[in-house]
Amino acid sequence: MPRFAANLSMMFNEVPFLDRFDAAAKAGFTAVEFLFHYDHPADAVGERLHRNGLTQALFNLPPGNWEAGEKGFAALPARFADLQQSLRTALPYAKATRARRLHLMAGIADRKDPDAVAAFRKSVKWAADFLAPEGIDVVIEPINPRNVPGYFLNDFHFARDLIGELDIANLKLQFDIYHCQIIHGDVTMRLREMMPMIGHIQVASIPSRNEPDGEELNYPFLFDELDRLGYGGFVGCEYNPRGKTTDGLAWFKPYAGAEK
């Protein structure tokens, strides 16, 4: 049975961020993930997490100035020092939450630019080396160009090939089914092919990015497929609720309280 992690950046927005840990646990989630939480002290985040008996499945490294359109630094040759600092900023949060995987964002860059490709490879290797002694995986996620135009890492094949070439033990693929369906389609076959390198999975309906309970994909089939493939990681619920978060959790009821 899949282990679902509530995305606290997108779900339970009816309450302030730190109170979302309580709300997620009350709704039956045993794990959480979130995007950017750096305006809250690491100890406060960890305290809310552990008070509720939750597991931290994932969070993102600092992306830069999100409001100004920055989406990470990894593929930006001139921002390597910022990339390094983002990892130093994130590490206390990883320790406070005992997170075992962090999402490294690539940034806005042209994947046809050899300098951007070289910068991304360098950043990925440095991040993996930095986090390895802490027992933490780096995950990289292809993001579709409709949601984030110009994002460097917008192809699952490129990510697959890079992970294979670098062959770093703590470098994994973050497989967001929503993004894969928009970029490539043929989600089931890609899950089967890439499962050995997948470190985290995320879900949402397509095309609306709401609860995974309809529209293009048959999510009950895909959830069963994850079991058939022996996936033991978390499935992040990175979707925008249509209304109140708890009103849209009928799809989740069969899985509530799954083992951490």
C-alpha positions in Angstrom: 0.0 0.0 0.0 1.5 3.4 -0.9 2.6 5.7 1.9 1.2 9.1 1.2 2.8 12.4 2.3 0.6 15.5 2.6 2.2 18.4 0.9 1.9 21.2 3.5 2.7 24.0 1.0 -0.4 23.1 -1.0 -2.7 21.3 1.3 -4.3 22.4 4.6 -3.8 26.1 3.7 -6.9 26.8 5.8 -4.5 27.1 8.8 -1.0 28.6 9.3 1.9 26.6 8.2 3.0 25.1 11.5 -0.6 24.1 12.3 -0.8 22.1 9.1 1.3 19.3 10.8 -1.5 18.9 13.3 -4.2 19.0 10.5 -2.3 16.4 8.4 -2.0 14.0 11.3 -5.6 14.4 12.2 -6.6 13.6 8.6 -4.7 10.3 8.8 -1.4 11.1 7.1 1.7 9.6 8.6 4.1 11.7 6.5 4.5 15.2 5.1 6.5 17.1 2.6 6.7 20.8 1.7 8.4 23.2 -0.6 9.9 26.1 1.2 9.6 26.6 5.0 12.7 28.7 5.7 10.8 31.5 7.3 10.2 29.2 10.3 13.0 28.1 12.6 14.3 24.6 12.1 13.5 23.6 15.7 9.9 24.8 15.4 9.4 22.8 12.2 10.9 19.7 13.8 8.9 20.0 17.0 5.6 20.2 15.2 6.6 17.2 13.0 7.7 15.0 15.9 4.9 16.0 18.2 2.5 14.6 15.7 4.5 11.4 15.1 5.0 12.3 11.4 7.8 11.4 9.0 9.4 14.1 6.9 9.4 12.6 3.4 11.0 15.4 1.5 11.5 19.1 1.2 13.1 21.5 -1.3 16.4 23.3 -1.1 16.1 27.1 -1.1 15.3 28.2 -4.6 16.5 31.8 -4.5 14.0 34.6 -5.0 10.9 32.7 -5.8 8.7 35.8 -6.2 11.1 37.1 -8.8 10.9 33.9 -10.8 14.0 32.1 -9.5 13.6 28.3 -9.5 16.9 27.1 -8.1 20.6 27.5 -9.0 21.9 24.2 -10.1 22.1 24.9 -13.8 23.3 28.5 -13.4 27.1 28.7 -13.8 27.4 32.0 -12.0 25.3 30.9 -9.0 27.4 27.9 -7.7 28.2 29.7 -4.5 24.5 30.3 -3.9 23.9 26.6 -4.6 26.5 25.7 -2.0 24.9 28.1 0.5 21.4 26.7 -0.1 22.6 23.3 1.1 24.2 24.8 4.2 20.9 26.6 4.9 18.8 23.4 4.4 21.0 21.1 6.5 19.7 22.2 10.0 16.2 21.6 8.8 17.1 18.1 7.5 18.6 17.3 10.9 15.7 18.8 12.8 13.1 16.8 10.8 15.3 13.7 10.1 14.6 14.1 6.4 16.3 11.6 4.2 15.8 13.2 0.8 16.1 16.8 -0.5 15.0 18.2 -3.8 17.7 20.1 -5.7 16.0 22.5 -8.2 17.8 23.2 -11.5 16.7 26.8 -12.2 15.8 28.6 -15.4 18.3 27.8 -18.1 18.6 26.5 -21.6 19.3 22.8 -21.6 21.0 23.2 -25.0 23.6 25.4 -23.4 26.7 23.3 -22.7 27.7 25.6 -19.8 24.3 25.1 -18.2 24.6 21.3 -18.6 28.1 21.4 -17.1 26.9 23.6 -14.2 24.1 21.2 -13.5 26.3 18.1 -13.4 28.8 19.9 -11.1 26.0 21.1 -8.8 24.4 17.7 -8.6 27.7 16.0 -7.8 28.6 18.6 -5.2 25.2 18.4 -3.5 25.3 14.6 -3.4 28.8 14.6 -1.9 27.8 17.2 0.7 24.8 15.3 1.8 26.2 11.7 1.7 27.9 11.9 5.1 24.5 12.8 6.6 22.7 9.8 5.0 20.6 12.1 2.8 19.6 11.5 -0.8 19.5 14.3 -3.5 16.6 14.0 -5.8 16.2 15.8 -9.1 12.7 16.4 -10.7 11.8 17.1 -14.3 9.1 19.8 -14.3 6.8 20.4 -17.3 7.3 23.6 -19.4 3.6 24.5 -19.1 3.8 25.1 -15.3 7.4 26.5 -15.3 8.5 27.8 -18.8 12.2 27.7 -19.3 13.0 25.3 -16.5 16.3 23.5 -17.3 15.3 20.0 -16.2 12.1 19.4 -18.3 12.8 15.9 -19.6 12.6 12.6 -17.8 15.0 10.9 -20.3 17.7 13.6 -19.6 17.3 13.0 -15.9 17.4 9.2 -16.3 20.5 9.4 -18.4 22.3 11.8 -16.1 21.6 9.7 -13.0 22.8 6.6 -14.8 26.0 8.4 -16.0 26.9 9.9 -12.7 26.2 6.6 -10.8 26.1 8.3 -7.4 24.5 6.2 -4.7 22.6 9.0 -3.1 21.3 10.6 -6.3 17.8 9.7 -7.2 14.9 10.6 -9.5 11.9 12.5 -8.1 9.1 11.1 -10.3 6.1 13.5 -10.4 3.4 11.7 -12.3 1.6 14.9 -13.0 4.7 16.3 -14.8 5.5 13.1 -16.5 2.0 12.8 -18.0 2.2 16.4 -19.4 5.8 16.0 -20.7 5.8 12.5 -22.1 2.6 10.5 -21.3 3.0 6.6 -21.0 3.4 6.9 -17.3 3.1 3.3 -16.4 5.9 2.2 -18.7 8.1 5.0 -17.5 7.5 4.0 -13.9 8.5 0.4 -14.8 11.6 1.5 -16.6 12.8 4.1 -14.1 11.8 2.5 -10.8 15.3 1.4 -9.8 16.4 5.1 -9.7 13.2 6.6 -8.2 13.6 8.1 -4.7 10.3 9.9 -4.4 7.0 10.1 -6.3 4.4 12.8 -6.4 0.8 12.9 -7.7 -2.0 15.2 -8.8 -4.8 15.1 -11.3 -4.1 16.1 -14.9 -4.7 18.7 -16.3 -6.1 20.5 -13.3 -3.5 19.6 -10.6 -6.2 18.8 -8.1 -6.9 15.7 -6.0 -5.8 12.4 -7.7 -9.3 11.1 -8.1 -10.1 11.6 -11.8 -9.4 13.3 -15.1 -6.8 11.8 -17.4 -5.2 9.1 -15.2 -6.5 6.1 -13.4 -4.8 6.6 -10.1 -6.1 3.5 -8.3 -4.4 1.5 -11.1 -1.2 3.4 -10.7 -1.2 3.1 -6.9 -1.6 -0.7 -7.4 1.2 -0.6 -9.9 3.5 1.0 -7.4 2.8 -2.0 -5.1 3.4 -4.4 -8.0 6.8 -2.7 -8.6 7.8 -3.0 -5.0 8.0 0.8 -4.5 8.7 1.4 -0.8 9.1 5.1 -0.8 6.7 7.9 -0.2 4.0 9.4 -2.6 3.8 13.1 -2.1 0.4 14.7 -2.6 1.5 17.8 -4.4 -1.9 19.1 -5.6 -4.1 22.1 -5.1 -7.3 21.0 -3.3 -10.5 22.0 -5.2 -11.9 23.4 -1.9 -11.4 22.7 1.7 -8.6 20.1 2.0 -10.4 17.7 4.2 -13.5 17.8 1.9 -11.4 16.3 -0.9 -9.8 13.4 0.9 -12.3 10.6 -0.1 -9.7 9.2 -2.5 -7.2 8.9 0.5 -9.5 7.1 3.0 -8.5 3.6 1.9 -4.8 4.5 2.6 -5.1 6.6 5.7 -2.8 5.6 8.5 -0.5 3.6 6.3 2.7 2.5 7.9 5.4 5.2 8.2 
